[in-house]
Amino acid sequence: MTRTTTFHARLLRAGVDPQTVTVRASSDIPPRTLRRAAGGGGELNFDVYALLDADGWPASATYTYVDSLSRTPSPADT
């Protein structure tokens, strides 16, 4: 059985104040990447963050911004 862990993810992005969010992970190790909803409009937008430091695991981990992704919603998304 997989254990669910709740931890604090510190998100770092150049030019933006660091943000801390609570995340649920279905593993005993920190996720390598996090995808966070961003923006809006007619597309699904996500900011992608990569694991930078997991010294505080399982209570916390630090991630750095990598890229933004977007896609047009499919009929199943609406």
Backbone bond lengths (Angstrom), bond angles and torsions (degrees), N, CA, C in turn:
res aa  C-N    CA-C-N  psi(-1)  N-CA   C-N-CA  omega(-1)  CA-C   N-CA-C  phi
1 M - - - 1.442 - - 1.529 108.99 -
2 T 1.317 116.45 135.03 1.456 121.99 -179.86 1.524 109.71 -84.61
3 R 1.302 114.95 133.50 1.457 120.79 179.10 1.522 109.19 -90.41
4 T 1.319 117.39 137.37 1.465 121.93 176.15 1.521 108.61 -93.96
5 T 1.315 115.40 129.88 1.455 122.25 179.80 1.523 109.27 -114.68
6 T 1.307 116.93 134.64 1.461 121.72 173.50 1.524 106.96 -105.84
7 F 1.343 116.12 129.79 1.464 119.69 -178.57 1.521 109.96 -142.54
8 H 1.314 115.63 168.02 1.461 122.14 177.56 1.521 108.39 -98.07
9 A 1.330 116.19 122.89 1.459 122.04 178.11 1.521 108.64 -104.27
10 R 1.300 115.74 122.95 1.471 121.32 175.81 1.524 106.64 -92.99
11 L 1.322 116.23 119.86 1.458 122.11 -175.58 1.525 109.80 -103.53
12 L 1.324 115.97 123.17 1.459 122.03 -178.53 1.523 109.54 -110.56
13 R 1.328 115.36 135.11 1.465 121.24 178.70 1.518 107.74 -149.78
14 A 1.318 117.98 131.53 1.465 122.61 -178.48 1.523 110.57 -56.25
15 G 1.320 115.90 133.64 1.459 121.39 176.58 1.513 115.21 79.77
16 V 1.339 117.69 3.56 1.466 122.09 -178.79 1.527 108.04 -130.16
17 D 1.334 117.07 141.20 1.460 119.85 176.19 1.520 110.05 -60.43
18 P 1.351 118.16 140.32 1.468 120.35 177.21 1.529 110.14 -56.43
19 Q 1.308 115.51 145.23 1.463 122.08 -179.08 1.523 108.14 -124.60
20 T 1.323 116.61 139.94 1.466 120.96 175.52 1.516 108.57 -114.40
21 V 1.334 115.70 127.32 1.458 121.93 -179.87 1.525 108.80 -126.68
22 T 1.319 116.47 154.23 1.457 121.62 175.75 1.520 108.41 -92.26
23 V 1.332 115.57 130.13 1.459 121.87 -175.31 1.524 109.66 -128.19
24 R 1.324 115.91 145.82 1.465 121.13 173.81 1.518 108.35 -105.15
25 A 1.310 116.68 132.80 1.460 122.31 178.67 1.523 108.67 -124.13
26 S 1.311 116.44 141.79 1.466 120.07 -179.62 1.523 110.17 -101.55
27 S 1.328 115.11 48.77 1.452 120.88 -179.20 1.524 108.73 -156.67
28 D 1.321 115.28 162.47 1.460 120.34 176.36 1.521 111.96 -88.70
29 I 1.323 116.45 0.28 1.459 121.28 177.04 1.530 108.37 -120.66
30 P 1.331 118.53 153.10 1.471 119.61 -178.97 1.526 110.90 -67.05
31 P 1.322 117.96 141.80 1.460 120.32 176.45 1.526 110.27 -61.51
32 R 1.335 116.82 142.70 1.463 120.89 178.37 1.519 112.27 -67.98
33 T 1.340 115.86 -33.69 1.457 120.22 179.01 1.523 109.82 -134.96
34 L 1.321 115.18 154.75 1.459 122.80 172.85 1.512 107.36 -124.70
35 R 1.314 116.07 140.49 1.465 121.90 176.01 1.521 106.30 -119.20
36 R 1.321 115.40 118.92 1.466 121.47 -177.03 1.521 109.94 -114.55
37 A 1.328 116.88 135.98 1.470 121.32 177.43 1.527 109.21 -60.19
38 A 1.342 115.08 140.99 1.465 120.52 -179.64 1.514 109.09 -147.11
39 G 1.310 116.40 152.08 1.458 121.03 175.19 1.512 113.25 65.04
40 G 1.304 115.07 -152.73 1.455 120.44 -177.23 1.504 110.34 -174.39
41 G 1.297 116.83 -143.08 1.455 120.97 -178.44 1.513 110.90 81.66
42 G 1.330 116.68 -152.90 1.452 121.37 -176.58 1.519 113.91 -86.66
43 E 1.333 117.92 4.64 1.449 121.03 -179.74 1.516 110.34 -118.54
44 L 1.321 114.96 161.21 1.459 121.03 172.18 1.522 106.53 -94.52
45 N 1.329 116.51 117.30 1.457 121.82 -177.13 1.517 110.16 -113.33
46 F 1.338 115.83 138.16 1.454 121.80 -179.52 1.516 109.85 -137.19
47 D 1.330 115.98 140.78 1.453 121.77 169.48 1.522 106.41 -98.99
48 V 1.322 116.11 135.70 1.457 121.67 -178.25 1.525 108.73 -108.70
49 Y 1.321 115.98 131.34 1.462 123.30 179.63 1.524 109.50 -122.02
50 A 1.340 116.70 142.02 1.459 122.41 178.98 1.525 109.63 -107.87
51 L 1.316 116.08 145.11 1.455 121.76 178.85 1.524 109.71 -60.53
52 L 1.321 115.86 129.22 1.460 122.03 -179.51 1.524 111.08 -111.76
53 D 1.353 116.54 -42.52 1.462 121.35 -175.62 1.519 109.49 -150.80
54 A 1.320 116.63 125.92 1.462 120.78 179.82 1.525 111.93 -118.61
55 D 1.339 117.31 24.41 1.466 120.63 -179.52 1.523 112.89 -59.86
56 G 1.326 118.35 -27.81 1.464 121.62 -179.15 1.518 114.10 -89.99
57 W 1.334 117.50 2.88 1.466 121.89 -176.82 1.515 110.03 -63.10
58 P 1.325 121.17 137.35 1.449 128.52 13.58 1.526 114.58 -94.76
59 A 1.318 118.24 4.89 1.460 119.42 -179.19 1.523 112.24 -80.51
60 S 1.340 116.69 -34.99 1.460 119.02 -176.58 1.524 110.95 -155.12
61 A 1.330 114.21 164.22 1.464 122.49 175.17 1.528 107.20 -155.27
62 T 1.329 116.15 154.77 1.457 121.14 -178.98 1.527 109.51 -113.34
63 Y 1.334 115.10 136.81 1.463 122.25 -178.19 1.515 109.75 -126.21
64 T 1.324 116.37 150.87 1.451 121.51 177.86 1.530 109.86 -119.59
65 Y 1.320 115.83 143.70 1.459 122.22 -178.03 1.527 110.73 -63.53
66 V 1.345 115.67 136.76 1.460 121.56 179.19 1.523 111.48 -114.70
67 D 1.336 117.23 -50.83 1.461 120.78 -173.07 1.517 109.85 -166.02
68 S 1.324 115.69 166.62 1.465 121.99 171.88 1.527 107.80 -114.64
69 L 1.322 116.06 139.47 1.453 122.70 178.95 1.516 109.14 -122.92
70 S 1.332 116.38 149.60 1.461 119.90 175.28 1.513 109.27 -146.18
71 R 1.307 115.08 154.01 1.468 121.21 174.92 1.517 108.28 -152.92
72 T 1.292 115.43 155.42 1.455 121.40 177.15 1.519 107.89 -79.12
73 P 1.327 119.09 133.93 1.462 120.56 -178.69 1.525 111.37 -62.53
74 S 1.320 115.04 142.90 1.470 120.15 174.05 1.529 107.64 -86.03
75 P 1.336 118.77 166.78 1.480 120.25 177.91 1.535 112.68 -55.39
76 A 1.316 116.88 -29.41 1.473 120.05 179.69 1.528 111.43 -68.72
77 D 1.339 117.54 -24.68 1.465 121.87 -179.85 1.524 113.07 -79.75
78 T 1.321 118.22 -16.23 1.463 120.43 -174.85 1.505 112.17 -97.38
